Amino acid sequence: MKRITKYLTLFIMTFAFILNINAASGKITVSTNKSSATVGSTINATITISSGSPLGAWEWVIDYDKSKLKLTSGKLNIADVGDGKIKSKSYKYSFKTIAKGTATITVKSVGALDWDKNNISISKGSKSIKIITQAELEASYSKDNTLKSLSVDGYDLSPTFSKNETNYKVEVPADTTKVNINARKNDSSASVNGDGEHEVSEGENKFVITVTAENGSTKEYTIIVSVVDPNPINVKINDKNYVIVKRTSSIEKPDGFEFNEIELDEQKVPSLYNEVTKLTLLGLKDEDGNIKLYLYNKNDNSYKEYNEISFEKIKILPLDIDKKFDNSYKQKNIKINDIEIKALAQKDSEYAIIKGKDLTTGKDNYYLYDSKTNTVIRYTDEMTKSYKEKIKMYTEIIVFLGAETTIIIFILICILLSKVRKNKKRKRRLLEEMKKKQEEEELKMQEEQKRLEEQKTKEEEQKKKTTVKKKTTTKKNTKATKKANTKKKVEVTKENE
């Protein structure tokens, strides 16, 4: 069918060309999804034929720079017919860029008829694509990673904004719960992260705005938003300064805890309390504005960072080990779920003993931690006793087997020595037999050589006798011949006379 359509189209176009009938004009346009590309990328092109009157038949051959483009999809030759209605038709192509430079896509050998079989005068369009290497593309990227402006709604930055200044401070009233940071990039191709609305709490709140240039380089602008606290409660832990968080909205509540209040420095502050474990937590903010939960001990007014470790069926709060175990266990720091805790472990073992508070029952227990499966089971003295009994049993077995093994080894050594002696005797006997056999062989060879020499001597003597005999016979024959010739000669002479 396709072949018939093609031949029909060609026939119509040829016939119309002969008649030279003029009709409406049309055009062929070429468009691509990009005007520039890197070597190795894909370009999608669309070629469209259109006319003011219904299309009858048309054909063309796509023309492109084969040294820079490779056609990966789409027909090279187009021959098609209309239906009396359509005035345009599009065709899709895909190319792969194979070399740098400027490549052009167009058409050639164009012919078209309208539905009334009149010639259509076609204007041909084209599309050029600039092809560059990846290195050239990256070299063209913008390096500008600065801001054009930076501000906090309703407040002034200190110092005044400058694109080369990266650290700023702003002070807001005590009742401020949120601030809105505005950041405008200096280059349209750059991107900005960290701006927008943020929650704040008493004390310093640190916010970092990151500008990423088109080439990937980054610059960070830092704003410290200080929420005024007329009566801050400062805490020092391991030579680091913290401030008590006074807003429940800034504290994340763990499972099993409920919000409560305690009094510190004659001020009511929010706390978290677990009825089962009897633990109290407070929110503390560090100098960078990071808020974490800390265990608070009212008796000695001490703080310890709260880190709960979650396993499949249990959550525990790590505690310090205060019990002695077998000397083979050594204290070391291990990481469980990215939390570093103290543990007891044997050398090169996948297991460790840890202590923790079960946050469901509130009980303190020792646990055996399996680092390979990241699981724990409760560790008891019965397990130690069982292990010791097994070790004792294995020791006795080893001692018993050791004695038996020693006897067996001794017997084997004796057998081996006996075999070695026998092998030595056998080897000596074999060597003597081989030597004797070798001497006999040499004697036989000597006798055979002597026999051959005697035989050779006899043959030479026989040969000499034969030669002498032949010479004697030849001599006698020669004399007889001479004598006969002489006799014959005499007879001939007499006859002649």
One Martini backbone bead per residue (centre of mass of N, CA, C, O) as a GRO file, in nm:
protein
  497
    1MET     BB    1   0.059   0.063  -0.022
    2LYS     BB    2   0.300   0.255   0.010
    3ARG     BB    3   0.404   0.212  -0.281
    4ILE     BB    4   0.151   0.314  -0.428
    5THR     BB    5   0.145   0.597  -0.302
    6LYS     BB    6   0.419   0.687  -0.405
    7TYR     BB    7   0.366   0.652  -0.710
    8LEU     BB    8   0.121   0.837  -0.719
    9THR     BB    9   0.262   1.094  -0.627
   10LEU     BB   10   0.473   1.107  -0.854
   11PHE     BB   11   0.270   1.118  -1.085
   12ILE     BB   12   0.124   1.378  -1.008
   13MET     BB   13   0.374   1.563  -0.999
   14THR     BB   14   0.466   1.516  -1.291
   15PHE     BB   15   0.209   1.606  -1.430
   16ALA     BB   16   0.203   1.893  -1.309
   17PHE     BB   17   0.477   1.987  -1.424
   18ILE     BB   18   0.400   1.967  -1.722
   19LEU     BB   19   0.156   2.171  -1.699
   20ASN     BB   20   0.230   2.421  -1.520
   21ILE     BB   21   0.056   2.472  -1.260
   22ASN     BB   22  -0.063   2.724  -1.064
   23ALA     BB   23  -0.062   2.797  -0.708
   24ALA     BB   24  -0.031   2.786  -0.402
   25SER     BB   25   0.142   2.850  -0.122
   26GLY     BB   26   0.422   2.722   0.078
   27LYS     BB   27   0.576   2.554   0.369
   28ILE     BB   28   0.890   2.466   0.538
   29THR     BB   29   0.956   2.380   0.873
   30VAL     BB   30   1.219   2.408   1.130
   31SER     BB   31   1.239   2.252   1.454
   32THR     BB   32   1.378   2.270   1.791
   33ASN     BB   33   1.446   2.207   2.137
   34LYS     BB   34   1.738   2.331   2.052
   35SER     BB   35   2.014   2.560   1.975
   36SER     BB   36   2.194   2.400   2.183
   37ALA     BB   37   2.476   2.163   2.232
   38THR     BB   38   2.627   1.873   2.327
   39VAL     BB   39   2.831   1.629   2.295
   40GLY     BB   40   2.603   1.343   2.293
   41SER     BB   41   2.338   1.460   2.247
   42THR     BB   42   1.987   1.529   2.202
   43ILE     BB   43   1.784   1.609   1.909
   44ASN     BB   44   1.468   1.753   1.845
   45ALA     BB   45   1.270   1.741   1.545
   46THR     BB   46   1.046   1.952   1.334
   47ILE     BB   47   0.865   1.891   1.029
   48THR     BB   48   0.665   2.131   0.838
   49ILE     BB   49   0.383   2.129   0.629
   50SER     BB   50   0.223   2.413   0.455
   51SER     BB   51  -0.107   2.551   0.354
   52GLY     BB   52  -0.389   2.731   0.232
   53SER     BB   53  -0.445   2.455   0.107
   54PRO     BB   54  -0.517   2.152   0.052
   55LEU     BB   55  -0.343   1.866   0.064
   56GLY     BB   56  -0.225   1.614  -0.156
   57ALA     BB   57   0.102   1.609  -0.224
   58TRP     BB   58   0.435   1.500  -0.095
   59GLU     BB   59   0.800   1.571  -0.094
   60TRP     BB   60   1.120   1.471   0.067
   61VAL     BB   61   1.460   1.538   0.183
   62ILE     BB   62   1.663   1.516   0.433
   63ASP     BB   63   1.900   1.772   0.550
   64TYR     BB   64   2.236   1.721   0.691
   65ASP     BB   65   2.513   1.721   0.909
   66LYS     BB   66   2.701   1.424   0.917
   67SER     BB   67   2.958   1.527   1.094
   68LYS     BB   68   2.749   1.622   1.355
   69LEU     BB   69   2.510   1.424   1.276
   70LYS     BB   70   2.274   1.162   1.390
   71LEU     BB   71   2.027   0.962   1.279
   72THR     BB   72   1.781   0.790   1.501
   73SER     BB   73   1.496   0.919   1.396
   74GLY     BB   74   1.329   0.892   1.109
   75LYS     BB   75   1.264   0.979   0.786
   76LEU     BB   76   1.445   1.057   0.510
   77ASN     BB   77   1.193   0.995   0.328
   78ILE     BB   78   0.916   1.182   0.191
   79ALA     BB   79   0.583   1.033   0.105
   80ASP     BB   80   0.262   1.196   0.073
   81VAL     BB   81  -0.093   1.222   0.157
   82GLY     BB   82  -0.399   1.345   0.159
   83ASP     BB   83  -0.777   1.421   0.240
   84GLY     BB   84  -0.887   1.729   0.169
   85LYS     BB   85  -0.819   1.893   0.460
   86ILE     BB   86  -0.535   1.919   0.514
   87LYS     BB   87  -0.269   2.190   0.568
   88SER     BB   88  -0.092   2.006   0.766
   89LYS     BB   89   0.236   1.840   0.842
   90SER     BB   90   0.419   1.638   1.076
   91TYR     BB   91   0.771   1.552   1.163
   92LYS     BB   92   0.982   1.332   1.345
   93TYR     BB   93   1.314   1.386   1.495
   94SER     BB   94   1.639   1.236   1.573
   95PHE     BB   95   1.955   1.346   1.718
   96LYS     BB   96   2.309   1.301   1.734
   97THR     BB   97   2.580   1.444   1.867
   98ILE     BB   98   2.940   1.419   1.731
   99ALA     BB   99   3.025   1.732   1.688
  100LYS     BB  100   3.164   2.025   1.674
  101GLY     BB  101   2.959   2.306   1.588
  102THR     BB  102   2.760   2.385   1.299
  103ALA     BB  103   2.430   2.269   1.243
  104THR     BB  104   2.207   2.179   0.966
  105ILE     BB  105   1.848   2.171   0.909
  106THR     BB  106   1.682   2.038   0.615
  107VAL     BB  107   1.558   2.039   0.272
  108LYS     BB  108   1.508   1.835  -0.029
  109SER     BB  109   1.345   1.754  -0.298
  110VAL     BB  110   1.085   1.936  -0.344
  111GLY     BB  111   0.725   1.848  -0.347
  112ALA     BB  112   0.384   1.988  -0.435
  113LEU     BB  113   0.025   1.933  -0.392
  114ASP     BB  114  -0.287   1.987  -0.418
  115TRP     BB  115  -0.607   1.859  -0.428
  116ASP     BB  116  -0.622   1.979  -0.742
  117LYS     BB  117  -0.323   1.931  -0.867
  118ASN     BB  118  -0.160   2.173  -0.784
  119ASN     BB  119   0.097   2.359  -0.760
  120ILE     BB  120   0.335   2.420  -0.493
  121SER     BB  121   0.500   2.683  -0.354
  122ILE     BB  122   0.802   2.621  -0.179
  123SER     BB  123   0.937   2.715   0.127
  124LYS     BB  124   1.250   2.677   0.285
  125GLY     BB  125   1.360   2.574   0.585
  126SER     BB  126   1.578   2.615   0.881
  127LYS     BB  127   1.824   2.474   1.129
  128SER     BB  128   2.052   2.583   1.378
  129ILE     BB  129   2.323   2.420   1.566
  130LYS     BB  130   2.511   2.453   1.853
  131ILE     BB  131   2.818   2.274   1.913
  132ILE     BB  132   2.957   2.162   2.221
  133THR     BB  133   3.145   2.098   2.477
  134GLN     BB  134   3.148   2.033   2.807
  135ALA     BB  135   3.384   2.223   2.876
  136GLU     BB  136   3.265   2.474   2.735
  137LEU     BB  137   3.008   2.487   2.901
  138GLU     BB  138   3.138   2.514   3.187
  139ALA     BB  139   3.303   2.774   3.113
  140SER     BB  140   3.021   2.945   3.070
  141TYR     BB  141   2.959   2.953   3.350
  142SER     BB  142   2.859   3.102   3.620
  143LYS     BB  143   3.028   3.245   3.931
  144ASP     BB  144   2.784   3.378   4.066
  145ASN     BB  145   2.735   3.370   4.447
  146THR     BB  146   2.559   3.624   4.502
  147LEU     BB  147   2.389   3.884   4.653
  148LYS     BB  148   2.172   4.161   4.615
  149SER     BB  149   1.987   4.085   4.873
  150LEU     BB  150   1.923   4.127   5.243
  151SER     BB  151   1.647   4.038   5.472
  152VAL     BB  152   1.428   4.131   5.753
  153ASP     BB  153   1.123   4.159   5.834
  154GLY     BB  154   1.116   4.464   6.022
  155TYR     BB  155   1.441   4.458   6.014
  156ASP     BB  156   1.780   4.528   6.090
  157LEU     BB  157   2.087   4.491   5.977
  158SER     BB  158   2.410   4.374   6.115
  159PRO     BB  159   2.528   4.498   5.895
  160THR     BB  160   2.501   4.634   5.616
  161PHE     BB  161   2.445   4.530   5.317
  162SER     BB  162   2.683   4.312   5.143
  163LYS     BB  163   2.789   4.080   4.913
  164ASN     BB  164   3.076   4.035   5.082
  165GLU     BB  165   2.901   4.001   5.330
  166THR     BB  166   2.822   3.707   5.557
  167ASN     BB  167   2.763   3.854   5.846
  168TYR     BB  168   2.468   3.870   6.065
  169LYS     BB  169   2.247   4.081   6.268
  170VAL     BB  170   1.938   4.046   6.473
  171GLU     BB  171   1.684   4.211   6.668
  172VAL     BB  172   1.412   4.082   6.865
  173PRO     BB  173   1.148   4.042   7.029
  174ALA     BB  174   1.028   3.829   7.278
  175ASP     BB  175   0.744   3.760   7.106
  176THR     BB  176   0.896   3.622   6.884
  177THR     BB  177   0.837   3.335   6.649
  178LYS     BB  178   0.889   3.476   6.361
  179VAL     BB  179   1.075   3.492   6.048
  180ASN     BB  180   1.155   3.679   5.739
  181ILE     BB  181   1.366   3.588   5.470
  182ASN     BB  182   1.535   3.786   5.224
  183ALA     BB  183   1.663   3.666   4.896
  184ARG     BB  184   1.866   3.799   4.628
  185LYS     BB  185   2.001   3.728   4.342
  186ASN     BB  186   2.253   3.839   4.118
  187ASP     BB  187   2.199   3.576   3.946
  188SER     BB  188   1.973   3.404   3.750
  189SER     BB  189   2.142   3.114   3.753
  190ALA     BB  190   2.108   3.101   4.038
  191SER     BB  191   2.070   2.967   4.379
  192VAL     BB  192   1.843   2.958   4.673
  193ASN     BB  193   1.895   2.875   5.026
  194GLY     BB  194   1.715   2.961   5.345
  195ASP     BB  195   1.483   3.113   5.294
  196GLY     BB  196   1.220   3.257   5.464
  197GLU     BB  197   1.038   3.101   5.705
  198HIS     BB  198   1.110   3.115   6.070
  199GLU     BB  199   1.168   2.985   6.369
  200VAL     BB  200   1.182   3.122   6.708
  201SER     BB  201   1.382   3.172   7.005
  202GLU     BB  202   1.535   3.224   7.267
  203GLY     BB  203   1.790   3.390   7.163
  204GLU     BB  204   1.987   3.236   6.938
  205ASN     BB  205   1.937   3.228   6.569
  206LYS     BB  206   2.052   3.026   6.311
  207PHE     BB  207   2.102   3.130   5.962
  208VAL     BB  208   2.150   2.980   5.632
  209ILE     BB  209   2.245   3.120   5.317
  210THR     BB  210   2.257   2.960   4.997
  211VAL     BB  211   2.468   3.015   4.711
  212THR     BB  212   2.439   2.884   4.372
  213ALA     BB  213   2.606   2.862   4.106
  214GLU     BB  214   2.619   2.747   3.786
  215ASN     BB  215   2.914   2.603   3.852
  216GLY     BB  216   2.866   2.520   4.187
  217SER     BB  217   2.936   2.742   4.354
  218THR     BB  218   2.955   2.868   4.699
  219LYS     BB  219   2.765   3.081   4.936
  220GLU     BB  220   2.752   3.199   5.278
  221TYR     BB  221   2.485   3.339   5.474
  222THR     BB  222   2.466   3.481   5.806
  223ILE     BB  223   2.197   3.480   6.055
  224ILE     BB  224   2.146   3.635   6.372
  225VAL     BB  225   1.863   3.578   6.574
  226SER     BB  226   1.771   3.781   6.849
  227VAL     BB  227   1.583   3.696   7.121
  228VAL     BB  228   1.461   3.863   7.367
  229ASP     BB  229   1.586   3.800   7.712
  230PRO     BB  230   1.563   3.930   8.023
  231ASN     BB  231   1.584   3.612   8.166
  232PRO     BB  232   1.823   3.421   8.129
  233ILE     BB  233   1.915   3.066   8.134
  234ASN     BB  234   2.225   2.960   8.210
  235VAL     BB  235   2.441   2.694   8.077
  236LYS     BB  236   2.717   2.470   8.168
  237ILE     BB  237   2.872   2.223   7.940
  238ASN     BB  238   3.173   2.141   7.883
  239ASP     BB  239   3.243   2.453   7.818
  240LYS     BB  240   2.942   2.510   7.725
  241ASN     BB  241   2.692   2.721   7.606
  242TYR     BB  242   2.358   2.763   7.739
  243VAL     BB  243   1.994   2.781   7.695
  244ILE     BB  244   1.686   2.791   7.809
  245VAL     BB  245   1.390   2.676   7.694
  246LYS     BB  246   1.055   2.855   7.696
  247ARG     BB  247   0.927   2.691   7.448
  248THR     BB  248   0.725   2.437   7.337
  249SER     BB  249   0.747   2.487   7.019
  250SER     BB  250   1.078   2.420   7.038
  251ILE     BB  251   0.989   2.129   7.139
  252GLU     BB  252   1.050   1.786   7.107
  253LYS     BB  253   0.842   1.511   7.168
  254PRO     BB  254   0.874   1.220   7.305
  255ASP     BB  255   0.791   0.919   7.368
  256GLY     BB  256   0.635   0.911   7.696
  257PHE     BB  257   0.604   1.221   7.704
  258GLU     BB  258   0.522   1.520   7.895
  259PHE     BB  259   0.423   1.823   7.956
  260ASN     BB  260   0.579   2.058   8.177
  261GLU     BB  261   0.684   2.213   8.497
  262ILE     BB  262   0.960   2.408   8.615
  263GLU     BB  263   1.186   2.552   8.855
  264LEU     BB  264   1.415   2.820   8.754
  265ASP     BB  265   1.529   3.090   8.881
  266GLU     BB  266   1.228   3.175   8.942
  267GLN     BB  267   1.125   3.004   8.681
  268LYS     BB  268   0.910   2.904   8.439
  269VAL     BB  269   0.965   2.591   8.269
  270PRO     BB  270   0.970   2.374   8.026
  271SER     BB  271   0.892   2.020   8.036
  272LEU     BB  272   0.969   1.665   8.046
  273TYR     BB  273   0.765   1.374   8.142
  274ASN     BB  274   0.810   1.037   8.280
  275GLU     BB  275   0.619   0.826   8.464
  276VAL     BB  276   0.789   0.560   8.450
  277THR     BB  277   1.102   0.678   8.463
  278LYS     BB  278   1.127   0.968   8.600
  279LEU     BB  279   1.196   1.170   8.374
  280THR     BB  280   1.371   1.482   8.294
  281LEU     BB  281   1.330   1.736   8.044
  282LEU     BB  282   1.531   1.977   7.860
  283GLY     BB  283   1.572   2.263   7.668
  284LEU     BB  284   1.872   2.332   7.475
  285LYS     BB  285   2.073   2.606   7.359
  286ASP     BB  286   2.314   2.685   7.157
  287GLU     BB  287   2.527   2.913   6.993
  288ASP     BB  288   2.389   2.806   6.703
  289GLY     BB  289   2.069   2.730   6.775
  290ASN     BB  290   2.064   2.445   6.888
  291ILE     BB  291   1.823   2.198   6.982
  292LYS     BB  292   1.823   2.000   7.287
  293LEU     BB  293   1.794   1.724   7.493
  294TYR     BB  294   1.800   1.707   7.861
  295LEU     BB  295   1.891   1.570   8.147
  296TYR     BB  296   1.743   1.633   8.470
  297ASN     BB  297   1.896   1.687   8.794
  298LYS     BB  298   1.773   1.809   9.084
  299ASN     BB  299   1.979   1.728   9.307
  300ASP     BB  300   2.252   1.848   9.125
  301ASN     BB  301   2.199   2.027   8.878
  302SER     BB  302   2.215   1.837   8.616
  303TYR     BB  303   2.340   1.752   8.278
  304LYS     BB  304   2.226   1.528   8.003
  305GLU     BB  305   2.225   1.396   7.716
  306TYR     BB  306   1.957   1.289   7.513
  307ASN     BB  307   1.966   0.932   7.406
  308GLU     BB  308   1.778   0.731   7.218
  309ILE     BB  309   1.747   0.376   7.150
  310SER     BB  310   1.621   0.208   6.867
  311PHE     BB  311   1.446  -0.082   6.831
  312GLU     BB  312   1.215  -0.297   6.736
  313LYS     BB  313   1.097  -0.343   7.073
  314ILE     BB  314   1.295  -0.107   7.187
  315LYS     BB  315   1.374   0.154   7.430
  316ILE     BB  316   1.680   0.321   7.523
  317LEU     BB  317   1.881   0.455   7.788
  318PRO     BB  318   2.189   0.530   7.821
  319LEU     BB  319   2.431   0.398   8.055
  320ASP     BB  320   2.650   0.357   8.295
  321ILE     BB  321   2.893   0.135   8.382
  322ASP     BB  322   2.881  -0.048   8.726
  323LYS     BB  323   3.011  -0.335   8.636
  324LYS     BB  324   3.180  -0.632   8.672
  325PHE     BB  325   3.363  -0.840   8.458
  326ASP     BB  326   3.528  -1.012   8.275
  327ASN     BB  327   3.862  -0.959   8.177
  328SER     BB  328   3.793  -0.988   7.862
  329TYR     BB  329   3.651  -0.724   7.916
  330LYS     BB  330   3.643  -0.407   7.747
  331GLN     BB  331   3.637  -0.077   7.744
  332LYS     BB  332   3.423   0.102   7.504
  333ASN     BB  333   3.336   0.277   7.216
  334ILE     BB  334   3.015   0.284   7.059
  335LYS     BB  335   2.791   0.262   6.775
  336ILE     BB  336   2.433   0.343   6.787
  337ASN     BB  337   2.263   0.502   6.570
  338ASP     BB  338   2.491   0.740   6.592
  339ILE     BB  339   2.547   0.663   6.899
  340GLU     BB  340   2.765   0.721   7.158
  341ILE     BB  341   2.879   0.453   7.374
  342LYS     BB  342   2.928   0.257   7.644
  343ALA     BB  343   3.125  -0.055   7.657
  344LEU     BB  344   3.159  -0.416   7.654
  345ALA     BB  345   3.439  -0.599   7.502
  346GLN     BB  346   3.576  -0.819   7.299
  347LYS     BB  347   3.804  -0.911   7.093
  348ASP     BB  348   3.672  -0.917   6.781
  349SER     BB  349   3.370  -0.866   6.853
  350GLU     BB  350   3.010  -0.847   6.780
  351TYR     BB  351   2.985  -0.806   7.088
  352ALA     BB  352   2.805  -0.620   7.356
  353ILE     BB  353   2.790  -0.450   7.666
  354ILE     BB  354   2.503  -0.278   7.791
  355LYS     BB  355   2.346   0.010   7.942
  356GLY     BB  356   1.987   0.056   8.025
  357LYS     BB  357   1.675   0.221   7.993
  358ASP     BB  358   1.356   0.124   7.989
  359LEU     BB  359   1.105   0.331   7.846
  360THR     BB  360   0.859   0.139   7.930
  361THR     BB  361   0.945   0.036   8.240
  362GLY     BB  362   1.210   0.185   8.385
  363LYS     BB  363   1.437  -0.024   8.368
  364ASP     BB  364   1.749  -0.143   8.458
  365ASN     BB  365   1.980  -0.282   8.209
  366TYR     BB  366   2.145  -0.540   8.060
  367TYR     BB  367   2.297  -0.577   7.730
  368LEU     BB  368   2.315  -0.765   7.427
  369TYR     BB  369   2.497  -0.659   7.149
  370ASP     BB  370   2.439  -0.684   6.791
  371SER     BB  371   2.615  -0.547   6.525
  372LYS     BB  372   2.505  -0.710   6.279
  373THR     BB  373   2.173  -0.681   6.361
  374ASN     BB  374   2.090  -0.456   6.560
  375THR     BB  375   2.055  -0.607   6.851
  376VAL     BB  376   1.881  -0.695   7.166
  377ILE     BB  377   1.944  -0.853   7.489
  378ARG     BB  378   1.906  -0.957   7.790
  379TYR     BB  379   2.149  -0.941   8.052
  380THR     BB  380   2.269  -1.208   8.263
  381ASP     BB  381   2.416  -1.412   8.500
  382GLU     BB  382   2.324  -1.677   8.364
  383MET     BB  383   2.484  -1.637   8.107
  384THR     BB  384   2.762  -1.643   8.246
  385LYS     BB  385   2.731  -1.919   8.377
  386SER     BB  386   2.687  -2.074   8.116
  387TYR     BB  387   2.955  -1.994   7.985
  388LYS     BB  388   3.141  -2.111   8.204
  389GLU     BB  389   3.044  -2.403   8.185
  390LYS     BB  390   3.122  -2.437   7.891
  391ILE     BB  391   3.419  -2.370   7.921
  392LYS     BB  392   3.480  -2.601   8.120
  393MET     BB  393   3.394  -2.830   7.936
  394TYR     BB  394   3.581  -2.762   7.699
  395THR     BB  395   3.842  -2.786   7.862
  396GLU     BB  396   3.815  -3.087   7.938
  397ILE     BB  397   3.800  -3.188   7.654
  398ILE     BB  398   4.073  -3.078   7.563
  399VAL     BB  399   4.244  -3.229   7.771
  400PHE     BB  400   4.156  -3.511   7.693
  401LEU     BB  401   4.224  -3.484   7.391
  402GLY     BB  402   4.518  -3.411   7.441
  403ALA     BB  403   4.612  -3.682   7.560
  404GLU     BB  404   4.520  -3.860   7.327
  405THR     BB  405   4.676  -3.709   7.111
  406THR     BB  406   4.959  -3.765   7.222
  407ILE     BB  407   4.950  -4.072   7.192
  408ILE     BB  408   4.887  -4.082   6.893
  409ILE     BB  409   5.136  -3.928   6.803
  410PHE     BB  410   5.344  -4.127   6.915
  411ILE     BB  411   5.254  -4.370   6.747
  412LEU     BB  412   5.293  -4.237   6.473
  413ILE     BB  413   5.594  -4.186   6.505
  414CYS     BB  414   5.678  -4.482   6.532
  415ILE     BB  415   5.564  -4.575   6.265
  416LEU     BB  416   5.726  -4.378   6.094
  417LEU     BB  417   6.009  -4.473   6.179
  418SER     BB  418   5.972  -4.763   6.082
  419LYS     BB  419   5.921  -4.691   5.789
  420VAL     BB  420   6.187  -4.545   5.744
  421ARG     BB  421   6.371  -4.784   5.794
  422LYS     BB  422   6.253  -4.970   5.580
  423ASN     BB  423   6.304  -4.777   5.347
  424LYS     BB  424   6.611  -4.774   5.375
  425LYS     BB  425   6.662  -5.076   5.326
  426ARG     BB  426   6.519  -5.096   5.060
  427LYS     BB  427   6.691  -4.882   4.920
  428ARG     BB  428   6.963  -5.029   4.956
  429ARG     BB  429   6.882  -5.286   4.803
  430LEU     BB  430   6.815  -5.154   4.535
  431LEU     BB  431   7.091  -5.028   4.484
  432GLU     BB  432   7.250  -5.297   4.476
  433GLU     BB  433   7.091  -5.426   4.244
  434MET     BB  434   7.146  -5.201   4.041
  435LYS     BB  435   7.455  -5.227   4.047
  436LYS     BB  436   7.474  -5.521   3.961
  437LYS     BB  437   7.320  -5.492   3.696
  438GLN     BB  438   7.514  -5.286   3.574
  439GLU     BB  439   7.767  -5.468   3.573
  440GLU     BB  440   7.647  -5.688   3.390
  441GLU     BB  441   7.595  -5.506   3.149
  442GLU     BB  442   7.887  -5.416   3.106
  443LEU     BB  443   8.002  -5.704   3.059
  444LYS     BB  444   7.828  -5.769   2.811
  445MET     BB  445   7.933  -5.533   2.642
  446GLN     BB  446   8.227  -5.620   2.635
  447GLU     BB  447   8.189  -5.901   2.506
  448GLU     BB  448   8.048  -5.798   2.249
  449GLN     BB  449   8.282  -5.620   2.155
  450LYS     BB  450   8.488  -5.850   2.132
  451ARG     BB  451   8.332  -6.018   1.926
  452LEU     BB  452   8.323  -5.802   1.703
  453GLU     BB  453   8.630  -5.772   1.669
  454GLU     BB  454   8.689  -6.067   1.588
  455GLN     BB  455   8.503  -6.072   1.342
  456LYS     BB  456   8.647  -5.845   1.192
  457THR     BB  457   8.922  -5.983   1.169
  458LYS     BB  458   8.828  -6.232   1.007
  459GLU     BB  459   8.714  -6.076   0.766
  460GLU     BB  460   8.983  -5.945   0.681
  461GLU     BB  461   9.140  -6.207   0.630
  462GLN     BB  462   8.945  -6.323   0.419
  463LYS     BB  463   8.978  -6.089   0.222
  464LYS     BB  464   9.278  -6.126   0.165
  465LYS     BB  465   9.267  -6.415   0.053
  466THR     BB  466   9.079  -6.351  -0.181
  467THR     BB  467   9.263  -6.145  -0.323
  468VAL     BB  468   9.503  -6.334  -0.376
  469LYS     BB  469   9.349  -6.546  -0.538
  470LYS     BB  470   9.261  -6.357  -0.766
  471LYS     BB  471   9.543  -6.274  -0.860
  472THR     BB  472   9.647  -6.558  -0.934
  473THR     BB  473   9.426  -6.626  -1.140
  474THR     BB  474   9.481  -6.387  -1.329
  475LYS     BB  475   9.774  -6.462  -1.398
  476LYS     BB  476   9.718  -6.736  -1.522
  477ASN     BB  477   9.525  -6.636  -1.742
  478THR     BB  478   9.729  -6.452  -1.883
  479LYS     BB  479   9.937  -6.670  -1.961
  480ALA     BB  480   9.741  -6.847  -2.123
  481THR     BB  481   9.667  -6.636  -2.329
  482LYS     BB  482   9.944  -6.579  -2.440
  483LYS     BB  483  10.003  -6.868  -2.528
  484ALA     BB  484   9.766  -6.896  -2.727
  485ASN     BB  485   9.839  -6.658  -2.910
  486THR     BB  486  10.113  -6.759  -2.996
  487LYS     BB  487  10.017  -7.021  -3.123
  488LYS     BB  488   9.828  -6.892  -3.331
  489LYS     BB  489  10.038  -6.720  -3.475
  490VAL     BB  490  10.210  -6.955  -3.580
  491GLU     BB  491   9.993  -7.093  -3.748
  492VAL     BB  492   9.939  -6.856  -3.941
  493THR     BB  493  10.224  -6.839  -4.057
  494LYS     BB  494  10.232  -7.122  -4.180
  495GLU     BB  495   9.999  -7.084  -4.371
  496ASN     BB  496  10.124  -6.851  -4.537
  497GLU     BB  497  10.368  -7.031  -4.639
   0.00000   0.00000   0.00000
